Amino acid sequence: MGLELYLDLLSQPCRAVYIFAKKNGIPFELRTVELLRGQHLSDAFAQVNPLKKVPALKDGDFTLTESVAILLYLARKYEAPDHWYPQDLQGRARVDEYLAWQHTALRRNCLRALWHKVMLPVFLGEPVSPQMLAATLAELDETLQLLENKFLQNKAFLAGPQISLADLVAITELMHPVGAGCQVFEGRPKLAAWRQRVVAAVGEELFREAHEVILKAKDSPPADPAVKQKLMPGMLAMIR
């Protein structure tokens, strides 16, 4: 059997993997795992990934989890153009630097913004406190400033003159708060110009396709009580 990718495009790491595979013409079978229906918690999916998280990859008898590991595997196996993950030692180190930083920084704060502004009200039936939401958005703003000052600086892309895995991961992270209605690019012309360059490099049609689900997140229907009970403990632990 060929390459299989287990994804839900509501998930930022899944969107990054999906865009990378599509952009680079990597053939794969899409196995959709719907997070909001709790499909990732099923016994069937646990046979693929005992951690019960997406994305996951199966390549014949080989199984791989964790989005960064999957992106690097795909880049190497399918010999993606060098700019995605440069052979140059220092260029590759810049990509690695962002990928190491983002887990507990931009990704965390973008996810919290989405959940505190949109998803928790759907699951709880009431908004989070104004104080909690304000604190979340303030922390996100600080992280955006770090993204500009530390990583983007005056470059065209985060790791140099061409798009890399760092840019792909970052832009998919930023679409979480955008999907929640946060104007993350407003008042940040440098970051807004970078976004336009990334979208152009990826392709507008593919970018739109990958983000269709997250951009409709604020229109999510009320959560099914049985699903809510199953998901809430893990979701609350993830966004605190």
PAMAR-320966 format. One record per residue: x, y, z of N, C-alpha, C in turn; residue in three letters. Coordinates in steps of 0.05 Angstrom, whole numbers, plus 5000, padded with zeros to 4 digits. Each point is the difference from the previous one (the first is absolute). Layout:
N
XYZXYZXYZAla/...
end
This chain:
240
501749765000498350245000501850255000Met/499050214987501650254998499850165025Gly/500950254998500050195022497250075009Leu/499549995026497550085011500550235021Glu/498450214998500250215020497350035014Leu/500249985027497650025017499950295010Tyr/497950144991499950295004497250105007Leu/499950225013497650175002500950294996Asp/499050134979501050264993499150225020Leu/498549935020499550185022502650045016Leu/501849804998502550005015502250144985Ser/501450185013502250144987502249814990Gln/501049825016502149824990499149844976Pro/497549934999499049854978499950174974Cys/499350255003500050184977502850044988Arg/502050025018502750034990500849754984Ala/499549775010500749754987498549984973Val/497450065000498349994977501050184978Tyr/500650255007500950204980502749914989Ile/501849915017502749924991499849764980Phe/498349805007499849774982498750084974Ala/497950165001498750094975501850174983Lys/501350195012501750194985502349854986Lys/501049795012502349864989499249754984Asn/497449984994499249784983500449725012Gly/499949985026500449755014497449845000Ile/499949764988497549854999499449885027Pro/497550035009499249885026497049955000Phe/499249825017497249955006499350155025Glu/498050174998499150165023498149835017Leu/500749975025498349865020499150215020Arg/497550094997499050215017499349905027Thr/501050145021499449935028498850255012Val/497449995005498550245009500450045030Glu/501550215008500650055028497550065016Leu/498250174989497750095015497849785002Leu/500549774987498249775004501549795017Arg/502450075009501549815017501149764987Gly/500350014973501049774986502949935006Gln/501550205009502849955007500249845026His/497949985015500049865025499149714997Leu/499349924976499049734995502149795002Ser/499249765006501949775001501249954972Asp/498450054979501049954973502450194994Ala/499750265007502150194994502449955019Phe/499549905024502249945018501949794989Ala/499049834981501749814987502050144982Gln/499350244990501850154983501850175017Val/498850155019501650175018499049965029Asn/501549855016499249965028499750265016Pro/501350224990499750265014497350124994Leu/498549904981497350094993500050294992Lys/501950084983500250274990500549994970Lys/499250224987500650034972502050244997Val/501650004979500049814977501549745007Pro/499549814982501649755001500549914971Ala/502149864997500849904973500449705000Leu/499049874979500749724996501249984972Lys/502349884998501449964975500649704999Asp/498149854989500349715001499949905029Gly/502049875010500149905027501150215020Asp/500950224989501250215017497950215008Phe/499950055027498250205011501550225013Thr/499150254997501450225012498050205010Leu/500650125024498350205011501750255005Thr/498750225008501250265005500450154973Glu/498850234998499950144975502750084989Ser/501850095018502750084990501549764989Val/499849785014501349754991498949924973Ala/497450034997498749924975500950194977Ile/500150265005500950194980502849944991Leu/501849945019502849944993500249744985Leu/498549805008500049754986499150034970Tyr/497950154996499050044973502050164983Leu/501250215013502050164986502349844990Ala/500949815018502349844993499449784981Arg/497849855005499349784983499450084972Lys/498550224997499250084973501850224988Tyr/502250055014502050194990498850264991Glu/498650125019498750264994502150214994Ala/499250214985502050214994501450105025Pro/502550064996501850065023499150225018Asp/498550194989499250235017498249925023His/498649784997498249925022501649925025Trp/502249864996501749915023502849994990Tyr/501450235000502650044985502149805009Pro/501749934980502349845006502250165014Gln/500050264994501950185013499749985030Asp/502249965015499849955029498650225015Leu/500850254995498850225014497150064992Gln/499549964974497250044990498249795013Gly/500949755002498449795013499750065030Arg/502150105012499850075029497950215005Ala/499750194982498050215004497249884999Arg/499549814982497549874999499549835025Val/502149865009499849845024499450185024Asp/501350235001499650195022497150075003Glu/498750074978497250085001498349765008Tyr/500549774988498449765006500249925029Leu/502350045012500449945029498550205018Ala/500050254991498850225016496949995000Trp/498949954977497150054996498249835018Gln/500849765007498249825015498850135025His/501750135016499050125025499750304999Thr/500150114975499950294997497650074981Ala/500650034975497950094981497849804998Leu/500649754997497949804997498249995025Arg/501250005023498449995025498250245002Arg/501050244994498450245004497950034978Asn/500549914976498050014979497849805006Cys/500749775010497949805008498350105023Leu/501350125020498450115022498150224991Arg/500950174981498250214990497649894987Ala/500449794984497749874986498149885021Leu/501149865019498249865019498750195019Trp/501450205009498850185020497950194986His/500450064975498250184987497749864986Lys/500449764990497949874984499249725011Val/501949825004499349725004499049955028Met/501250125020499049955028497150105003Leu/499350244990497250085001498149794988Pro/500949884978498449794987499749765018Val/502249925013500049765017498750055027Phe/500550245011498950065026497250135000Leu/499450114977497450144997500050285011Gly/502450105007500250285010502950094995Glu/500350264996502750114995501949975024Pro/502650004994502050015021499950285012Val/501250045023499950265013501550214983Ser/499150255000501450214985503050025009Pro/500549965026502850025009501749784988Gln/499049754999501549784988500550054971Met/497950094985500450054972502050224995Leu/499850225016501950224996502849915006Ala/500449845020502749905006501149824977Ala/498349844989500749824978500950164976Thr/498450214993500650164976502550175005Leu/500550095025502450155005502549834998Ala/499849755009502249814997500549944971Glu/497949974984500349964971501450244987Leu/499350245008501250244988503050015006Asp/500749925024502950005007501549794983Glu/498749774995501349804984500350084971Thr/498050154990500150104973502450194997Leu/500450165021502350194999502649854999Gln/500249785015502449834999500449884973Leu/497849914988500149884973501250204980Leu/499250255002501050214983502950075006Glu/500650055026502650105008502249794999Asn/499449765008502049795002500349854974Lys/497849924988500149814978499850144973Phe/498050174996499650134974502150224995Leu/500350175019501950224998499450154973Gln/502050044983499650134975500349824976Asn/499649745005500249804979497449974985Lys/500149874977497649944985498449785014Ala/501449805011498849785013501549955027Phe/498949825016501049975027502949905001Leu/500849834981502749895001501750104977Ala/499150194984501750094978498350114977Gly/501149994976498850134977497749844987Pro/499749755008497949834988498449875022Gln/497649914992498249875019501349745010Ile/499549945026501149755012497849875017Ser/500749785012498149875018499250185023Leu/501950185008499450185022497750184993Ala/499950114976497950184991497349854998Asp/500149754990497649854997498749935027Leu/501749935019499049945027498950265013Val/501450224997499250255012497350104989Ala/499750004973497650114989497649835007Ile/500349745001497749845008499350045029Thr/502050065017499550075028498350255002Glu/500850204984498750265002497150004990Leu/499349804984497349984990498149915022Met/501049895022498249945022498650255011His/501650205009498650245010498550154978Pro/501049994975498450124978497349874999Val/499949745002497549854999498250085024Gly/501150095021498550095024499150294997Ala/500850134978499350294996502050195011Gly/502449915008502150185009501550124977Cys/500450265001501450154979503050005005Gln/501249774997502849975008501950154981Val/499250064976501750144982499550314999Phe/497950085013499350285000502150165017Glu/500950224989502050165013502849885000Gly/500449784985502649874997500649974970Arg/500850224987500449994971502249804992Pro/502149975016502149824993499049715000Lys/498449935021498949735001497949964979Leu/498450204993498049984979501349954973Ala/502250144995501449974974501249724999Ala/501149905022501149735001497749804994Trp/497750045012497749824994499449994970Arg/500050224987499450014972502149844984Gln/502550025008502149854986499749705004Arg/499349935024499649715006497749894984Val/497750145000497749914985500649984971Val/501550194989500749994972501949764994Ala/501849955018501949774996498549735001Ala/498149985018498449765003498049974977Val/498850224993497850004980497450075014Gly/498650204990497650095014497949785001Glu/499749854979497949795000500549795021Glu/502449905001500849805020499750115028Leu/500950255004499850125026497150025009Phe/498350094982497150035006498849725007Arg/500749804983499049735004500749905028Glu/502550035008500949905025498750135024Ala/499350264997499150165023496950045000His/498649874982497150044999498749935026Glu/500849785012498749905025500550205022Val/502550095004500650175023498850274997Ile/499750104976498750264996497050005005Leu/498949765003497249975007499649915029Lys/502250005015499949905028498050155017Ala/499850274996498250155017497149944995Lys/499449864978497349924994499449715009Asp/501849895017499649725009497449975015Ser/498649784995497549955014500549925029Pro/498050015017500449925028501049715002Pro/501749955019501249745002498049795010Ala/500249764989498449785009500849935028Asp/498149975019500849955028501849765004Pro/499549784986501749765003502850064991Ala/500350134977502650074990501450205018Val/498550195010501150215018501249875024Lys/498649815012501049865024502649854995Gln/500249894976502349854992502550184995Lys/499550234988502250174991501050205021Leu/498250105017500750225017502549975017Met/500449775014502449985017502650054984Pro/500249874977502450034984500350284989Gly/497850134992500150264988500850215021Met/498949985024500650185022503049985008Leu/501049765000502849965007501850124979Ala/499149994974501750094978500250304999Met/497950155008500050294996500650165025Ile/500449875023500750155024502850104999Arg/
end
